[in-house]
């Protein structure tokens, strides 16, 4: 592993830092898994019953936040 690459523990490849997502709490500022492996892990988790339910719940909360902050009913045109 050279100083300008990171090793992904999942696929075991040395990749440039740009192949890893940002992670503010990590010392180097990069995620542990490369973007491709992280997407695969997320896809696999969301295929489980628990993952699907948590994704739905998260979507519902986000929708409620958007509606609460917008103030206008959905589909309403702005006043001219």
C-alpha positions as CSV (number, residue, x, y, z in Angstrom):
1,X,0.0,0.0,0.0
2,X,1.5,3.3,-1.0
3,X,0.9,6.5,0.9
4,X,-1.4,7.8,-1.8
5,X,-3.7,4.8,-1.9
6,X,-6.2,3.2,0.6
7,X,-6.9,-0.5,1.0
8,X,-10.6,-1.5,0.9
9,X,-11.1,-4.3,3.5
10,X,-13.9,-5.8,1.5
11,X,-12.5,-6.1,-2.1
12,X,-8.9,-6.0,-0.9
13,X,-7.8,-3.5,-3.6
14,X,-5.5,-0.5,-3.3
15,X,-7.5,2.4,-4.6
16,X,-6.9,6.2,-4.8
17,X,-8.5,8.2,-2.0
18,X,-11.1,9.6,-4.4
19,X,-12.6,6.1,-4.7
20,X,-13.7,6.4,-1.0
21,X,-16.5,8.5,0.2
22,X,-16.0,11.3,2.7
23,X,-16.1,10.5,6.4
24,X,-15.7,13.5,8.7
25,X,-14.8,11.5,11.9
26,X,-12.0,9.5,10.3
27,X,-8.5,10.9,10.6
28,X,-7.8,10.9,6.9
29,X,-11.4,12.1,6.1
30,X,-12.2,9.0,4.0
31,X,-14.6,6.1,4.5
32,X,-13.3,2.6,5.3
33,X,-14.9,0.9,2.3
34,X,-14.7,2.0,-1.3
35,X,-17.8,3.5,-2.9
36,X,-18.5,0.3,-4.9
37,X,-18.3,-2.0,-1.9
38,X,-20.3,0.4,0.3
39,X,-23.1,0.5,-2.3
40,X,-23.1,-3.3,-2.4
41,X,-23.3,-3.5,1.4
42,X,-26.1,-1.0,1.4
43,X,-28.0,-2.8,-1.4
44,X,-27.7,-6.1,0.5
45,X,-28.9,-4.6,3.8
46,X,-31.9,-2.9,2.1
47,X,-32.9,-6.3,0.7
48,X,-33.5,-7.5,4.2
49,X,-36.9,-7.0,5.9
50,X,-35.3,-4.7,8.6
51,X,-33.5,-2.7,6.0
52,X,-36.6,-2.1,3.9
53,X,-38.6,-1.1,7.0
54,X,-35.9,1.4,8.1
55,X,-35.6,2.8,4.6
56,X,-39.4,3.3,4.5
57,X,-39.4,4.9,7.9
58,X,-36.6,7.2,7.0
59,X,-38.4,8.3,3.9
60,X,-41.6,9.0,5.9
61,X,-39.6,11.2,8.3
62,X,-37.9,13.1,5.5
63,X,-41.3,13.7,3.8
64,X,-42.8,15.0,7.0
65,X,-39.8,17.4,7.5
66,X,-40.1,18.7,4.0
67,X,-43.8,19.4,4.4
68,X,-43.3,21.0,7.8
69,X,-40.7,23.4,6.5
70,X,-42.3,24.3,3.1
71,X,-45.5,25.7,4.6
72,X,-47.3,25.4,1.3
73,X,-49.4,22.4,0.4
74,X,-47.9,20.0,-2.1
75,X,-48.7,21.0,-5.7
76,X,-49.7,24.6,-4.8
77,X,-48.4,27.2,-7.2
78,X,-46.6,30.2,-5.7
79,X,-48.6,33.4,-5.4
80,X,-47.8,36.0,-8.1
